[in-house]
């Protein structure tokens, strides 16, 4: 007879042993400096928190297959974003509240403990969803003890799409934001406040914005503070693609301004996307020594163009990015700790003048830091060449646009992404090229684009820089990057 225990299908010891036996990664599609798993499907980063100099990174994981089912949390930790503990299964469906998945949530330190707050997902026989928000505590054995449920179901006037809690603090008080879908199937974010005396969480209402009908669901909200400015980061689903924005299946972006918790109104500017690539979603941000550090999911819900599924795993997390706010816009840059991945004796300098062609070989993992002074050039194309396969990044000065084109690859997703990037005489590009992941930082992080590439054959890529007329100057440096180390 089948077991009535929802957790019976998860053998933690066997799953953890299988992960350890798979390290270091051996398949040519496994990345060197991006967190991923040797088997199963990963998605949203969760529970990001620093305690005693250690960053705890949790993320969604299905250890039983490459489908969006059996949602668990994996856990790894690091002091330097280079050395990591071997990932382990930390949280999995085990009771009536979360039998259909341990969904996304956040992390915090409370009374000296690492705690998490996550969404329990349970469905009845008719498929009706009951979401509950539950605290948990990280134990010495690496598991999360399931503790109190603070919000037992979705609020009246909202559907069962009611998830992804994120705790924030104001004036010594604790609040949380939740992603939600109204009964009329439009997305929003709700706020709850903790009553210190009763230890209950009371609803404060929706955050009022100018975007009343902006997608059918707002997932993964983060409420951040940059000096005197508030930033509401969230993932709206169901936006219609436009010429220069909203080109992925689902979006991720932010509203920057000032939030009044008394009136529940956010005075803000326009919605801006965090990443202009093909494969970026569900980021989470946490505080690390005064820095806002982001991890994102390199993937996209409900899309199948990921050939590693055939080999038993799928998806990665981004490198850690430091966020800053400048004149209402978020800039993203790789955490400085990642410089330790540079293999010093591999460095190759680039210094060319009055040229239309520059070529640089890249290793299995590489970083390229390139600055161009345009001169007479009106169009500049960066090409990642894998033999005959090509990915191109083209900048057009007259239209001030970037076009990323993956149509020249045999496997994986295809198509283009086009976005505006305003610059004058110079263009800076910092490019991280892993085995199947590219993270491109334009103009010192003013724009970022994350995407997957899956070369048909094992060929080390070359970086080609070409222009329609002579570029005045091309300078930079290319490094081979070491791999993350697991212990």
URHU-V125163 format. One record per residue. N is the residue number from 1. SS is DSSP state (~ for helix, > for strand, _ for the rest). PSI is psi in radians with two decimals (NA if undefined). Layout:
# URHU-V125163
n: <N:N>
ss: <SS:SS>
psi: <PSI:PSI>
This chain:
# URHU-V125163
n: <1:2:3:4:5:6:7:8:9:10:11:12:13:14:15:16:17:18:19:20:21:22:23:24:25:26:27:28:29:30:31:32:33:34:35:36:37:38:39:40:41:42:43:44:45:46:47:48:49:50:51:52:53:54:55:56:57:58:59:60:61:62:63:64:65:66:67:68:69:70:71:72:73:74:75:76:77:78:79:80:81:82:83:84:85:86:87:88:89:90:91:92:93:94:95:96:97:98:99:100:101:102:103:104:105:106:107:108:109:110:111:112:113:114:115:116:117:118:119:120:121:122:123:124:125:126:127:128:129:130:131:132:133:134:135:136:137:138:139:140:141:142:143:144:145:146:147:148:149:150:151:152:153:154:155:156:157:158:159:160:161:162:163:164:165:166:167:168:169:170:171:172:173:174:175:176:177:178:179:180:181:182:183:184:185:186:187:188:189:190:191:192:193:194:195:196:197:198:199:200:201:202:203:204:205:206:207:208:209:210:211:212:213:214:215:216:217:218:219:220:221:222:223:224:225:226:227:228:229:230:231:232:233:234:235:236:237:238:239:240:241:242:243:244:245:246:247:248:249:250:251:252:253:254:255:256:257:258:259:260:261:262:263:264:265:266:267:268:269:270:271:272:273:274:275:276:277:278:279:280:281:282:283:284:285:286:287:288:289:290:291:292:293:294:295:296:297:298:299:300:301:302:303:304:305:306:307:308:309:310:311:312:313:314:315:316:317:318:319:320:321:322:323:324:325:326:327:328:329:330:331:332:333:334:335:336:337:338:339:340:341:342:343:344:345:346:347:348:349:350:351:352:353:354:355:356:357:358:359:360:361:362:363:364:365:366:367:368:369:370:371:372:373:374:375:376:377:378:379:380:381:382:383:384:385:386:387:388:389:390:391:392:393:394:395:396:397:398:399:400:401:402:403:404:405:406:407:408:409:410:411:412:413:414:415:416:417:418:419:420:421:422:423:424:425:426:427:428:429:430:431:432:433:434:435:436:437:438:439:440:441:442:443:444:445:446:447:448:449:450:451:452:453:454:455:456:457:458:459:460:461:462:463:464:465:466:467:468:469:470:471:472:473:474:475:476:477:478:479:480:481:482:483:484:485:486:487>
ss: <_:_:_:_:_:_:_:_:_:_:_:~:~:~:~:~:~:~:~:~:~:_:_:_:_:_:_:_:_:_:_:_:_:_:_:_:_:_:_:>:>:>:>:>:>:>:>:>:>:>:>:_:_:>:>:>:>:>:>:>:>:>:_:_:_:_:_:_:_:_:_:>:>:>:>:>:>:>:_:_:_:_:>:>:_:_:_:>:>:>:>:_:_:_:_:_:_:_:_:_:_:>:>:>:>:>:>:>:>:>:_:_:>:>:>:>:>:>:>:>:>:>:>:_:_:_:_:_:>:>:>:>:>:>:>:>:>:>:_:_:_:_:_:>:>:>:>:>:>:>:>:_:_:_:_:_:_:>:>:>:>:>:>:>:>:>:>:>:>:>:_:_:>:>:>:>:>:>:>:>:>:>:_:_:_:_:>:>:>:>:>:>:>:>:>:_:_:_:_:>:>:>:>:>:>:>:_:>:_:_:_:_:_:_:_:_:>:>:>:>:>:>:>:>:>:>:_:_:>:>:>:>:>:>:>:>:>:_:_:_:_:_:_:_:_:_:_:_:_:>:_:_:>:>:>:>:>:>:>:>:_:_:_:_:>:>:>:>:_:_:_:>:>:_:_:_:_:_:_:_:>:>:>:>:>:>:>:>:_:_:>:>:>:>:>:>:>:>:_:_:_:_:_:_:_:_:~:~:~:~:~:_:>:>:_:>:>:_:_:_:>:>:>:>:>:>:_:_:>:>:>:>:>:>:_:~:~:~:~:~:~:>:_:~:~:~:_:>:>:>:>:>:>:>:>:>:>:>:>:>:>:_:_:_:_:>:>:>:>:>:>:>:>:_:_:_:_:_:>:>:>:>:>:>:>:>:_:_:>:>:>:>:>:>:>:>:_:_:_:_:>:>:>:>:>:>:>:>:_:_:>:_:_:_:_:>:>:>:>:>:_:_:_:_:_:>:>:>:>:>:>:>:>:_:_:_:>:>:>:>:>:>:~:~:~:_:>:>:>:>:>:>:_:>:_:_:_:_:_:_:_:>:>:>:>:>:>:>:>:>:>:>:>:>:>:>:>:>:>:>:>:_:_:_:>:>:_>
psi: <2.49:2.59:2.55:-0.04:2.01:-0.42:0.03:-0.41:-0.07:1.87:1.64:-0.78:-0.76:-0.69:-0.79:-0.68:-0.66:-0.66:-0.86:-0.68:-0.33:-0.07:2.44:2.79:2.57:-0.47:2.54:-0.29:-0.13:2.32:2.77:-0.71:0.72:2.35:2.28:-3.13:2.68:-0.30:2.73:-3.07:2.28:2.68:-2.10:2.28:2.48:2.83:0.51:2.22:2.58:2.33:2.18:0.70:-0.01:2.23:2.17:2.18:2.00:2.74:2.69:2.44:2.29:1.78:-0.06:-0.07:-3.08:0.49:2.84:1.24:3.00:0.87:2.06:3.13:2.26:2.85:2.31:2.87:2.70:2.67:-0.31:0.09:0.30:-0.74:2.27:2.63:2.66:2.26:2.52:2.75:2.14:-0.52:2.33:2.78:2.24:-0.06:-3.07:-0.42:-0.66:0.42:-0.42:0.33:2.40:1.73:-3.06:2.79:-2.88:3.10:2.73:2.86:2.23:2.15:0.67:-0.03:2.60:2.09:2.72:2.74:2.11:2.91:2.12:2.38:2.17:2.41:2.55:-3.04:-0.45:0.04:0.17:2.25:2.38:1.83:2.41:2.51:2.14:2.41:2.72:2.88:2.27:2.25:2.91:-0.48:0.07:-0.02:2.82:2.08:2.27:2.17:-2.46:2.49:2.16:-0.42:1.82:-0.32:3.13:2.59:2.73:2.39:0.06:2.63:-3.08:-0.11:1.54:1.58:-3.12:1.03:2.54:2.06:2.39:2.94:2.44:2.14:0.75:0.06:2.64:2.37:2.94:2.66:2.58:2.40:2.47:2.85:2.18:2.89:-0.46:0.20:0.78:2.67:2.70:3.07:2.32:2.72:2.41:2.63:2.40:2.21:2.01:-0.58:-0.85:-0.21:0.46:2.80:2.11:2.44:2.41:-0.23:-3.04:2.65:2.05:2.21:3.09:-0.18:1.54:-0.57:1.45:1.27:2.86:-0.11:2.40:1.95:2.84:0.93:2.51:2.36:1.95:2.76:2.14:1.72:-2.11:0.11:2.49:2.51:2.11:1.94:2.34:2.96:1.67:2.35:2.46:0.34:2.53:2.31:2.49:3.10:-0.72:0.18:2.94:0.71:-0.23:3.00:-0.81:2.79:2.88:2.21:-2.78:2.80:2.23:2.36:-2.33:2.21:2.22:2.05:-0.20:-0.83:-0.17:0.66:2.33:1.99:2.04:2.95:-2.77:2.76:2.26:2.42:2.55:-0.48:2.36:0.28:-2.91:-0.53:1.30:2.26:2.85:0.88:2.77:2.52:2.43:2.93:2.17:1.81:0.77:-0.01:2.51:1.92:2.30:2.40:2.46:2.89:2.19:1.57:-3.13:2.23:2.53:0.43:2.59:0.08:0.94:1.70:-0.24:-0.27:-0.62:-0.35:0.09:0.09:2.87:2.45:2.82:3.05:2.67:2.88:2.73:2.33:2.42:2.20:2.38:2.70:2.16:2.02:0.81:0.09:2.40:2.27:2.46:2.26:2.58:2.47:2.46:-0.43:-0.44:-0.25:-0.41:-0.27:-0.30:2.24:1.88:-0.80:0.04:-0.13:2.33:2.18:2.53:2.23:1.69:2.50:2.61:1.04:2.73:-0.02:2.22:2.44:2.40:2.31:2.54:2.59:-2.89:-0.53:2.37:2.71:2.31:2.22:1.87:2.27:2.29:2.32:2.06:-0.75:-2.17:-0.21:2.32:-0.34:2.26:2.33:2.21:2.23:2.26:1.93:2.09:1.40:-2.12:-0.18:2.60:2.45:2.30:2.54:1.94:2.30:2.22:2.01:-0.79:-0.67:-0.13:0.89:2.65:2.35:2.11:2.22:2.07:0.19:-0.33:0.17:2.51:-0.76:2.79:-3.01:2.65:-2.85:-2.97:2.80:2.30:2.28:2.80:2.46:1.95:2.10:3.03:-1.63:-0.24:2.72:2.24:2.34:2.19:2.07:2.18:2.12:1.88:-3.03:-0.67:0.17:2.41:2.27:2.07:2.17:1.99:2.42:0.94:0.61:0.15:-0.65:2.64:2.57:2.20:2.33:2.77:2.60:2.45:1.51:2.48:-0.70:2.83:1.69:2.21:2.30:2.78:2.58:2.10:2.33:2.09:2.64:2.85:-0.26:2.88:2.28:2.42:-0.72:2.44:2.04:2.76:-2.94:2.54:2.32:2.56:2.45:2.45:2.99:2.69:2.56:2.31:2.51:NA>
